[in-house]
Amino acid sequence: MAAIENINKELSDIFEKLFKFKKVSPNDCLQEDLMLNSIDLIELQVKIEDTFGMRFDPMDNDLPAIFKTVGSLDAFLKELKIYE
């Protein structure tokens, strides 16, 4: 489990490792601003699931809304309370 203050850092690290982004902003749209395609989004989803020990359920989660911006991903992970 990740500490709540580490969620932002973990997300930043994921974006740097997967896509070589040195800095991302909460307002960055994943597709429009960061130019991630559908394969990139799947890789991002898998990496987040592995990093945080959780799974996105397409039946219970609005994945397009969650994967809209860096901030929406951050907010979703914080709402899951995957930290101690």
DAGI-V248410 format. One line per field, one symbol per residue. phi: phi as a letter, one per 40 degrees, with the letter a starting at -180 (. if undefined). psi: psi as a letter, one per 30 degrees, with the letter a starting at -180 (. if undefined). burial: # if it has 9 or more other C-alpha atoms within 8 Angstrom, else .. A space follows every 10 residues. Layout:
phi=???
psi=???
burial=???
//
This chain:
phi=.ccdcccccc cdccccccbg ccabbdcccc ccccgccccd ccccdcccdc ccgbbcbccb bcddccccbc cccdcccccc fcbb
psi=kkkeffeeee eeeeeeeegg keklkffkke eeefhkaeee eeeeeeeeee eghlkkjfef kieeeegele eeeeeeeeff hgl.
burial=.###..#... ##.###.... ...#.#.### #....#.... #.###.###. .#........ .....##### ####.###.. .#..
//
